[in-house]
Amino acid sequence: MSTSVLLGACSTTEKRTEEAAPLIGRAEVNITDGLLTPEVLYSMGRISDARLSPDGKRVLYGVTFFSIEQNKGNRELFVVNLDGSDRRQITQTPESEQNAVWINGGKEIAFLSSESGSSQLWIMKPDGSDRRRVSEYAGGINGFRFSPDEKQLLFISEIPVENQTKKRYPDLPKATGRIIDDLMYKHWNEWVETIPHPFLAPFDGKKLGEATDLMEGEPYESPMKPFSGIEDLAWSPDGKAIAYVSRKKTGLEYAVSTNSDIYLYNIATKATTNLTEGMMGYDTYPAFSPDGSKLAWISQERDGYEADKKRLFILDIASGEKQDLSTEFDYNVDAIKWKADNQSLYFIACKEALTHIWEIDLKKQIRRITSGQYDFVDMDAAAGQMVAIRQSMQEPSEVFRVNLQNGEVAEISFENKAIEERLTKGKVEPRWIKTTDGKQMLTWIVYPPNFDPSKKYPALLYCQGGPQSTVSQFWSYRWNLQIMAANGYIIVAPNRRGLPGFGKEWLEQISGDYGGQNMKDYFSAIDEMAKEPYVDAAHLGAIGASYGGFSIYWLAGHHQKRFKAFIAHAGIFNLEQQYLETEEMWFANWDMGGAYWDKSNAVAQRTFANSPHLFVDKWDTPILVTHGELDYRILASQGMAAFNAAKLRGIPAEMLIYPDECHWIAQPQNGVLFQRVFFDWLDKWLKENK
């Protein structure tokens, strides 16, 4: 049965007709038999950045819509009352609105838009009217925070890195070659040609004044690429100082270290003080208490270990005393926010693969606020109220009102309701499985819609990336477990060794043991599920990306005929090759144990002895390889080498290579292509060849 759903736009105060291309928004989508498809996935609005108004009565949030036909996305802004009433779309433009916040006591909204040709600061009323641009900064603005009195703007802009080719040979202005003399010349998905700096400019309510670079002449990032943003910059409540995060290192020194610090910039004197001197890991996410007496931040202890426990630290600014509030909490702390009482904070943390909102006070008393089989991925609080964005393996993100006393929640956005109510989802259940070393491992099992236990279904082992990323109640638009289930597969998703949310010991076991216990954990999960009468044990597949892709390549040489099909995206095939090709050497050194040429390093030698490429002689199973050529984290040569090895061995193999994608697949048509090739491959080897 096929139904056509027209997702109508909400009211808006402004219509724009000058653009050549059609506006991207809610569109008509066909849903057949209630099943999730790639096209349905791309018709969903993707919600982010829910922000409460200062009086706690209204919520501002963004929704990104995608057009498969136009092969791009666009983000619009919405406002809704805290009780869920009067939901309005307040923008409808061809350019995305980003970083939107309430200003002027909730009477206006500030945001970023590239409507003028570069990313600039704009302001409008909460109904979308009186839209006006208030900045013309030549370098563009990537993120911003207003001072408490809103008379100054702290913002992020890119500055150029010195170009060695132009410096040495200025008479060759059209030469495209890059002369490189140090490490960190590439990072994740870009050649490092610019770095972000924090800037400060006066603002009179109408126009931005002349900007000052807080790190003038310093060749360091703030915030740090590639994932940090405005959350790593903070105003003191009195507006006299700014806290910012930077790892003040370059080249090789940068490449081997995670030692960032939090610096305090005095606006009047322009003096900078390192507040976390001697703290050797990542120090990020500074947040002043409302009275300005304390600074909270997230701190990791060890240099070079990016997956170290995220601790919640507090600095008493007057005394300089530092305190770890999370000593009794064996899980990561994220997204901290002070309560108005200056004595406690809200934060988000994942425990046993469920991500919830918590509260902690300065006496280290901890209370979990929310509950249920969900992930809360963002939250904001104001005027004694809280809103949060929640998702699960059964539902995409939506905005919820949170009762801070009893943890009850109520949805207020309903952006995907018209789609969701027409879909039939598969049941998701937790199962604790005994591992080979006698421990209990939480494994998520996702069943096909309309599951019939009297039938047999092929099953897929989902191998997580990271490697230190919990298999929590995530909703993905590429590795979506519900769409896999909708295609008739039972999904087995284990929280194997090396994942946060199960304590320090469980997390750290994987480092230096890539081909060890975590791979045994995979076998424990799939072997246990293969015993079920509804699982077709003769037709099992395994899939994964990044470290999950490495896992697939490793399993291909060790699975002892358990599996009938493999899919690896952006995976590591040759660990020696990866050690010298990747950019963040701290990661390679910590997780692999060191360099492969260090013959005296037993941990490193064990790692490299387990490289998947050394076991190609044992490959016997069809494999699909996918990779992006703009992936500078794990180069596409890794995927090409794996594909070539399979073909040379006579193994049925296929490769989907993207010349214009990086570690992720960002473009809608490429995303749909990925899903189609993905299921064509699985169906061929797990269904058609029975």
VOGU-3710 file (C-alpha; in Angstrom, 3 decimals, decimal comma):
1> mstsvllgac> 0,000/0,000/0,000  1,376/3,414/-0,946  0,382/6,704/0,638  1,421/10,177/-0,421  2,081/12,608/2,409  2,291/16,332/1,787  4,207/17,911/4,625  2,775/21,417/4,587  4,801/24,428/5,696  3,828/26,276/8,844
11> sttekrteea> 2,925/29,951/8,780  5,728/32,339/7,907  5,920/36,089/7,867  8,072/36,368/4,782  8,104/34,826/1,309  11,112/35,199/-0,968  10,792/34,871/-4,710  14,022/36,328/-6,014  15,996/33,057/-5,902  16,354/30,996/-9,076
21> apligraevn> 16,193/27,556/-7,452  13,048/26,347/-5,661  13,015/26,728/-1,902  13,869/23,586/0,000  11,318/22,633/2,642  8,773/19,980/3,382  7,947/18,015/0,269  5,673/15,255/-0,905  6,923/11,792/0,000  5,591/8,361/-0,907
31> itdglltpev> 5,462/5,756/1,850  4,882/2,206/0,683  3,555/-0,420/3,118  4,610/1,753/6,031  8,293/1,038/5,406  11,255/3,339/5,867  13,186/3,963/2,626  16,135/6,213/1,682  13,729/8,679/0,110  11,601/8,783/3,270
41> lysmgrisda> 14,724/9,296/5,386  15,739/12,294/3,293  12,260/13,777/3,562  12,568/14,080/7,336  13,399/17,408/8,913  16,587/17,264/10,953  16,216/19,246/14,176  19,012/21,014/16,046  19,809/23,792/18,523  16,666/24,147/20,638
51> rlspdgkrvl> 16,993/27,363/22,658  14,679/28,729/25,343  13,749/32,403/25,399  15,004/34,315/28,474  11,554/34,151/30,089  11,349/30,395/29,469  8,085/30,681/27,517  9,177/30,103/23,902  11,549/27,787/22,085  13,660/28,585/19,024
61> ygvtffsieq> 15,054/25,722/16,960  16,341/24,899/13,499  15,223/22,282/11,002  17,320/21,191/8,030  15,407/19,977/4,984  16,946/18,154/2,034  16,081/18,026/-1,642  17,224/14,897/-3,444  16,448/16,569/-6,766  18,531/19,681/-5,975
71> nkgnrelfvv> 21,125/17,548/-4,150  21,446/19,914/-1,209  19,963/20,905/2,117  18,680/24,091/3,722  18,078/25,028/7,349  15,078/27,072/8,492  14,110/28,489/11,879  11,016/27,748/13,957  9,489/29,153/17,135  7,012/27,348/19,387
81> nldgsdrrqi> 5,542/28,059/22,800  6,842/25,906/25,635  3,476/24,157/25,855  3,705/23,201/22,162  1,204/25,742/20,897  1,594/28,331/18,143  4,386/26,569/16,269  5,633/28,797/13,447  8,215/28,601/10,707  9,753/32,074/10,814
91> tqtpeseqna> 12,172/31,803/7,868  11,703/30,571/4,330  14,851/31,422/2,412  17,270/29,827/-0,058  20,150/30,256/2,417  20,428/28,425/5,734  19,999/30,265/9,024  22,532/29,107/11,617  23,593/29,677/15,237  20,270/31,386/16,105
101> vwinggkeia> 19,875/32,835/19,614  17,453/35,053/21,505  18,631/38,613/22,188  17,192/41,860/23,567  15,286/40,036/26,291  13,584/37,771/23,782  12,335/40,629/21,604  14,706/39,692/18,760  16,615/36,764/17,293  20,191/36,928/16,031
111> flssesgssq> 21,508/34,389/13,535  24,016/33,765/10,762  23,144/33,685/7,076  25,118/33,664/3,811  22,353/35,498/1,983  24,715/38,393/1,191  27,380/36,066/-0,227  29,310/35,330/2,977  28,286/34,259/6,464  27,227/37,390/8,355
121> lwimkpdgsd> 25,235/38,360/11,436  21,549/39,100/10,955  18,773/40,125/13,331  14,984/39,789/13,091  11,904/39,788/15,262  10,602/36,478/16,664  7,917/36,340/13,979  10,563/36,585/11,222  9,831/40,201/10,305  12,238/43,151/10,174
131> rrrvseyagg> 15,068/40,943/8,954  18,299/42,905/8,578  22,020/42,295/8,200  24,191/43,983/10,844  27,703/42,863/9,894  29,931/43,139/6,853  33,003/41,365/8,198  35,322/40,520/5,310  36,407/37,161/6,703  32,880/35,975/7,420
141> ingfrfspde> 31,481/34,888/10,788  31,305/31,196/11,752  29,824/31,441/15,226  29,102/34,158/17,802  28,178/35,078/21,371  26,884/38,455/22,519  28,304/39,988/25,686  25,902/39,990/28,672  24,956/43,618/27,957  24,820/42,850/24,195
151> kqllfiseip> 27,109/45,794/23,414  29,947/43,583/22,181  30,117/40,550/19,923  32,535/37,662/20,331  32,741/35,758/17,082  34,777/33,170/15,170  36,398/33,828/11,820  39,033/32,044/9,746  42,488/33,501/9,187  44,881/32,227/6,491
161> venqtkkryp> 47,796/29,935/7,248  51,067/31,035/5,680  51,330/29,665/2,143  54,848/28,304/1,675  54,580/28,160/-2,114  53,623/31,828/-2,463  56,158/32,825/0,161  59,063/31,137/-1,635  58,010/31,686/-5,235  55,821/34,798/-5,512
171> dlpkatgrii> 56,393/34,890/-9,267  54,270/31,720/-9,659  50,826/32,970/-8,545  48,944/30,287/-10,511  50,972/27,353/-9,181  48,722/24,903/-7,304  51,395/22,802/-5,644  51,548/22,851/-1,841  54,995/22,938/-0,258  54,709/21,158/3,097
181> ddlmykhwne> 57,403/21,150/5,762  55,552/19,908/8,855  52,664/17,686/9,979  48,961/18,585/10,292  48,820/19,826/6,731  45,458/18,049/6,356  42,693/17,328/8,854  39,637/15,076/8,457  38,212/16,627/5,278  40,349/19,633/4,403
191> wvetiphpfl> 43,816/20,845/3,567  44,716/23,161/6,438  44,856/26,539/4,703  42,955/28,552/7,325  42,486/28,351/11,085  39,745/29,810/13,309  40,423/32,705/15,692  38,164/34,494/18,212  37,393/38,143/17,452  35,789/40,869/19,527
201> apfdgkklge> 33,846/43,832/18,106  31,604/46,580/19,547  27,916/46,479/18,619  25,535/49,432/18,825  22,391/47,484/18,014  22,545/48,352/14,341  26,045/47,659/13,119  29,160/45,742/14,070  32,248/47,866/14,735  35,929/47,212/14,112
211> atdlmegepy> 37,020/43,754/15,237  40,022/42,776/17,382  41,686/39,361/17,074  42,078/37,964/20,606  44,984/35,826/19,379  46,600/38,337/17,033  49,802/36,904/15,561  49,315/33,450/17,091  49,303/30,529/14,606  46,930/28,467/16,760
221> espmkpfsgi> 43,301/27,377/16,488  40,505/28,600/18,683  38,144/26,866/18,658  39,900/23,665/17,650  39,176/21,988/14,344  37,399/20,004/13,144  34,461/19,642/15,559  34,664/22,434/18,148  32,587/25,574/17,836  31,200/28,495/19,775
231> edlawspdgk> 30,709/26,284/22,854  34,458/26,626/23,455  34,171/30,419/23,915  32,468/31,980/26,953  31,771/35,450/28,374  32,231/36,210/32,047  28,891/37,431/33,477  30,290/40,931/34,057  31,384/41,154/30,413  34,982/41,967/31,365
241> aiayvsrkkt> 36,655/38,717/30,311  36,408/35,921/27,792  37,385/32,287/28,262  38,535/30,490/25,147  39,946/27,052/24,328  43,118/26,555/22,316  45,785/23,942/21,799  48,699/26,310/21,333  50,780/24,004/19,200  51,484/23,597/15,487
251> gleyavstns> 52,891/20,964/13,148  54,363/17,815/14,677  53,788/19,071/18,220  50,087/19,551/17,440  49,832/16,187/15,691  50,962/14,173/18,711  49,157/16,043/21,507  45,635/16,567/22,834  46,790/19,086/25,444  44,428/22,011/24,998
261> diylyniatk> 43,946/24,677/27,635  41,385/27,257/28,689  42,661/30,826/28,521  41,157/33,902/30,153  41,376/37,093/28,089  41,023/40,359/29,992  39,258/42,788/27,667  40,566/45,952/29,334  44,238/44,937/29,552  44,283/42,406/26,669
271> attnltegmm> 46,263/40,124/28,984  45,801/36,357/28,624  46,079/33,826/31,480  46,223/30,047/31,151  43,663/28,713/33,631  44,498/25,027/33,124  48,283/25,103/33,066  49,624/21,643/33,930  46,417/19,818/33,026  47,657/17,656/30,184
281> gydtypafsp> 44,628/16,385/28,237  41,767/18,112/26,443  40,229/20,983/28,418  37,092/22,260/26,686  33,594/23,721/27,062  34,190/26,581/29,559  31,078/27,807/31,390  30,984/30,598/33,990  28,583/30,324/36,906  25,817/32,973/36,790
291> dgsklawisq> 27,511/35,023/39,527  30,922/34,744/37,839  32,618/33,222/40,874  33,336/29,863/39,276  34,246/28,345/35,928  33,173/24,843/34,955  34,671/22,889/32,087  35,149/19,395/30,692  38,620/17,978/31,257  40,441/14,852/30,135
301> erdgyeadkk> 43,435/13,799/32,155  46,015/12,263/29,799  47,810/13,874/26,886  47,359/11,981/23,643  44,252/10,051/24,740  41,266/11,612/23,023  38,836/9,013/24,404  39,867/9,581/28,030  37,068/10,029/30,560  35,431/13,459/30,286
311> rlfildiasg> 35,502/14,888/33,805  33,557/17,857/35,145  35,970/20,351/36,699  35,212/23,496/38,680  37,582/26,435/39,224  37,031/28,865/42,085  38,200/32,026/40,351  39,069/33,937/43,533  41,144/31,193/45,162  42,321/29,342/42,055
321> ekqdlstefd> 41,237/26,023/43,586  40,275/23,294/41,095  37,945/20,408/41,863  36,834/17,330/39,931  33,124/16,961/40,645  32,828/13,679/38,752  35,213/11,473/40,735  32,363/9,139/41,710  30,821/9,127/38,237  32,432/6,528/35,924
331> ynvdaikwka> 30,994/7,979/32,705  31,616/10,888/30,349  30,163/14,321/31,115  28,956/16,424/28,167  27,040/19,657/27,454  27,245/21,298/30,874  24,969/24,171/31,938  24,858/26,008/35,265  21,677/26,314/37,278  20,704/29,773/38,493
341> dnqslyfiac> 21,631/28,872/42,105  25,384/28,814/41,272  25,602/25,556/43,247  24,744/22,911/40,677  24,866/22,087/36,971  22,941/20,126/34,389  24,807/17,834/32,026  24,278/15,052/29,510  25,866/11,636/30,025  25,606/8,178/28,511
351> kealthiwei> 25,296/5,255/30,911  24,811/1,723/29,620  24,031/2,949/26,094  21,285/5,392/27,156  22,048/9,124/27,071  20,169/11,199/29,624  20,087/14,537/31,392  21,642/14,658/34,846  22,163/17,156/37,657  25,181/17,474/39,964
361> dlkkqirrit> 25,874/19,880/42,803  29,132/21,171/44,243  28,944/18,464/46,929  29,100/15,823/44,152  25,522/14,669/44,663  24,213/13,365/41,323  20,645/12,913/40,139  19,477/11,534/36,809  16,564/13,636/35,569  15,273/11,814/32,470
371> sgqydfvdmd> 14,734/8,122/31,818  13,653/5,645/29,162  15,148/3,952/26,108  16,262/7,200/24,485  19,203/9,506/23,817  18,985/13,176/24,798  21,470/14,900/22,498  21,060/18,570/23,437  19,384/20,632/26,161  18,864/24,231/27,249
381> aaagqmvair> 17,541/25,768/30,459  16,220/29,217/31,338  13,873/30,717/33,920  13,501/27,365/35,694  12,448/25,574/32,492  14,227/23,086/30,255  13,912/21,865/26,685  15,884/19,060/25,079  16,277/17,234/21,802  15,551/13,519/22,074
391> qsmqepsevf> 15,997/10,613/19,660  16,110/6,831/19,658  16,625/3,919/17,290  12,893/4,146/16,626  12,433/7,892/16,174  14,324/10,882/14,759  15,126/13,943/16,849  12,321/16,132/18,145  12,145/18,901/20,742  10,739/18,034/24,182
401> rvnlqngeva> 9,792/19,997/27,267  11,432/18,485/30,363  9,941/18,563/33,851  12,965/19,197/36,071  11,305/17,731/39,147  10,107/14,337/37,926  11,856/14,000/34,552  8,654/13,684/32,560  8,863/14,975/28,988  6,373/16,215/26,399
411> eisfenkaie> 7,037/16,669/22,693  6,528/20,189/21,384  7,977/20,219/17,849  6,257/17,374/15,923  8,296/18,211/12,811  8,178/14,637/11,493  4,793/13,573/12,837  3,138/13,352/9,395  5,797/10,852/8,343  6,192/8,976/11,615
421> erltkgkvep> 2,513/8,153/12,019  2,554/6,390/8,637  5,632/4,263/9,302  5,808/0,843/10,877  9,001/0,481/12,895  10,791/-2,573/14,156  10,989/-3,357/17,860  14,277/-2,505/19,585  15,254/-4,483/22,644  18,354/-4,699/24,842
431> rwikttdgkq> 19,981/-8,067/25,407  22,852/-8,756/27,780  25,188/-11,314/26,227  28,004/-13,163/27,997  31,446/-12,525/26,472  34,355/-14,932/26,172  35,951/-13,503/29,329  32,784/-13,911/31,368  31,485/-10,334/31,289  28,041/-9,074/30,289
441> mltwivyppn> 27,718/-6,995/27,100  24,684/-4,911/26,212  23,607/-5,639/22,649  20,731/-3,913/20,870  18,546/-6,180/18,753  16,391/-4,508/16,110  13,654/-6,635/14,571  11,986/-6,155/11,187  8,598/-4,399/11,174  5,758/-6,893/11,617
451> fdpskkypal> 8,265/-9,434/12,938  7,009/-13,033/12,865  8,988/-15,334/15,192  7,842/-18,367/13,208  9,855/-17,155/10,197  13,602/-17,039/9,628  15,360/-13,768/8,884  18,901/-13,006/7,709  20,821/-11,028/10,318  23,403/-8,233/10,221
461> lycqggpqst> 26,173/-7,673/12,742  26,562/-3,897/13,119  30,177/-2,929/13,891  30,529/0,483/15,522  33,054/3,117/14,513  35,036/5,437/16,736  36,419/3,131/17,976  35,243/4,734/21,233  31,646/5,686/20,342  28,779/4,092/22,254
471> vsqfwsyrwn> 26,089/2,185/20,390  23,422/4,164/22,197  19,889/5,011/21,102  21,129/6,929/18,072  19,171/7,870/14,958  21,384/8,055/11,872  20,593/9,146/8,341  23,141/6,760/6,840  23,746/3,947/9,335  20,093/3,751/10,276
481> lqimaangyi> 19,226/0,456/11,948  15,495/0,878/11,299  15,938/1,099/7,538  18,041/-2,057/7,699  15,278/-3,779/9,641  12,693/-2,477/7,142  14,603/-4,338/4,449  13,957/-7,620/6,241  17,041/-7,987/8,428  17,497/-8,570/12,143
491> ivapnrrglp> 20,180/-6,193/13,386  22,646/-7,208/16,097  24,409/-4,132/17,496  26,795/-4,949/20,358  28,425/-2,480/22,724  31,724/-4,313/22,428  34,870/-3,521/24,358  36,192/0,011/23,879  32,889/1,901/24,111  32,039/4,604/26,683
501> gfgkewleqi> 29,050/4,226/28,984  30,157/1,037/30,718  32,954/2,318/32,910  36,631/3,063/32,501  37,836/-0,553/32,372  35,434/-1,477/29,559  36,345/1,651/27,587  40,108/1,381/27,833  40,509/-2,313/27,059  40,524/-1,717/23,312
511> sgdyggqnmk> 43,599/0,536/23,191  46,516/-1,489/21,877  44,244/-4,496/21,279  42,510/-3,786/17,987  42,378/-7,424/16,902  41,686/-8,775/20,371  38,854/-8,884/22,877  36,534/-6,497/21,032  36,555/-8,845/18,048  35,741/-11,765/20,341
521> dyfsaidema> 32,857/-9,648/21,634  31,524/-9,401/18,085  31,623/-13,169/17,728  29,877/-13,605/21,097  27,014/-11,362/19,987  26,394/-12,878/16,566  26,893/-16,465/17,763  24,355/-15,994/20,554  21,761/-14,516/18,199  22,409/-17,183/15,560
531> kepyvdaahl> 20,990/-19,729/18,027  17,559/-18,122/17,851  15,056/-20,099/15,753  14,009/-16,950/13,854  17,575/-16,144/12,747  18,788/-17,689/9,504  22,260/-18,653/10,723  23,263/-19,616/7,187  22,753/-16,048/5,976  24,564/-13,636/8,257
541> gaigasyggf> 26,203/-10,376/7,176  28,491/-7,864/8,862  28,640/-4,117/8,205  30,545/-1,122/9,568  32,232/2,228/8,937  35,551/3,754/10,052  36,732/1,529/12,909  33,672/-0,524/11,995  35,170/-0,758/8,495  38,455/-1,948/10,019
551> siywlaghhq> 36,398/-4,504/11,947  34,884/-5,806/8,714  38,284/-6,185/7,061  39,572/-7,990/10,168  36,510/-10,242/10,430  36,899/-11,152/6,760  40,149/-12,944/7,625  39,003/-14,532/10,904  35,264/-15,255/10,814  35,554/-18,983/10,037
561> krfkafiaha> 32,669/-18,936/7,568  30,152/-17,321/9,926  29,235/-14,619/7,396  28,010/-14,643/3,810  28,467/-10,913/3,026  30,489/-7,930/4,223  30,227/-4,150/3,767  33,043/-1,810/4,850  32,887/1,988/4,583  35,945/4,211/5,145
571> gifnleqqyl> 37,740/1,421/6,962  41,390/0,819/7,829  42,768/-2,095/5,790  46,527/-1,744/6,341  47,487/-0,504/9,810  51,076/0,292/8,861  49,819/2,351/5,938  47,252/4,056/8,210  49,874/4,964/10,809  51,733/7,092/8,265
581> eteemwfanw> 48,709/8,339/6,293  46,455/9,662/9,049  46,788/13,147/10,529  46,005/12,959/14,258  49,081/11,065/15,391  48,025/11,212/19,044  45,194/8,871/18,107  47,417/6,437/16,228  50,062/6,440/18,945  47,609/5,837/21,774
591> dmggaywdks> 45,280/3,317/20,181  47,842/1,421/18,133  50,453/1,639/20,849  53,137/3,396/18,828  55,050/3,173/15,565  55,333/-0,093/13,663  59,106/0,293/13,328  59,570/0,263/17,099  60,410/-3,428/17,405  60,877/-3,149/21,180
601> navaqrtfan> 57,262/-1,977/21,660  55,296/-5,160/22,309  51,903/-3,421/22,249  52,548/-1,765/18,884  53,939/-4,973/17,414  50,811/-6,858/18,505  48,612/-4,179/16,898  50,371/-4,248/13,541  50,561/-8,042/13,546  46,743/-7,964/13,556
611> sphlfvdkwd> 46,453/-5,696/10,522  43,638/-6,965/8,261  45,809/-6,883/5,139  47,967/-9,667/6,582  45,045/-12,104/6,533  43,766/-11,610/2,997  44,842/-15,182/2,206  41,934/-16,306/4,425  39,299/-14,124/2,761  36,455/-16,187/1,315
621> tpilvthgel> 33,355/-13,962/1,488  31,829/-11,374/-0,889  32,668/-7,820/0,165  31,427/-4,346/-0,767  33,880/-1,494/-0,167  32,799/2,176/-0,040  35,022/5,212/0,504  35,297/8,942/-0,177  38,341/10,399/-1,905  38,172/13,562/0,222
631> dyrilasqgm> 38,617/11,479/3,373  41,903/12,670/4,866  41,336/10,750/8,110  41,425/7,306/6,486  42,580/7,751/2,917  40,616/6,215/0,056  43,716/4,181/-0,810  42,786/1,943/2,127  39,469/1,029/0,539  41,003/0,673/-2,905
641> aafnaaklrg> 43,676/-1,669/-1,527  41,044/-3,845/0,150  38,951/-4,000/-3,019  41,978/-4,824/-5,146  43,020/-7,553/-2,713  39,598/-9,145/-2,882  39,535/-9,097/-6,691  43,060/-10,497/-6,926  41,991/-13,322/-4,605  38,954/-14,057/-6,754
651> ipaemliypd> 36,519/-12,930/-4,044  33,255/-11,395/-5,327  33,717/-7,687/-4,624  32,339/-4,309/-5,525  33,512/-0,786/-4,732  31,516/2,432/-4,440  33,991/5,315/-4,538  33,000/8,964/-4,111  35,359/11,579/-5,605  33,553/14,404/-3,765
661> echwiaqpqn> 32,805/12,956/-0,316  34,960/12,725/2,811  34,722/10,397/5,849  30,975/10,943/5,721  28,480/11,062/2,861  26,922/14,518/2,859  25,166/14,964/-0,476  21,571/13,671/-0,704  21,903/11,833/-4,011  25,128/10,217/-2,838
671> gvlfqrvffd> 23,336/9,201/0,355  20,486/7,594/-1,562  23,009/5,901/-3,858  24,786/4,499/-0,801  21,571/2,990/0,560  20,577/1,460/-2,764  23,978/-0,124/-3,376  24,096/-1,227/0,283  20,849/-3,186/0,129  21,381/-4,472/-3,412
681> wldkwlkenk> 24,598/-6,052/-2,168  23,092/-7,543/0,983  20,021/-8,845/-0,809  22,164/-10,471/-3,476  24,222/-12,500/-1,020  21,853/-12,960/1,918  18,514/-13,385/0,177  18,831/-14,220/-3,507  21,603/-16,801/-3,173  19,806/-19,031/-0,700
//
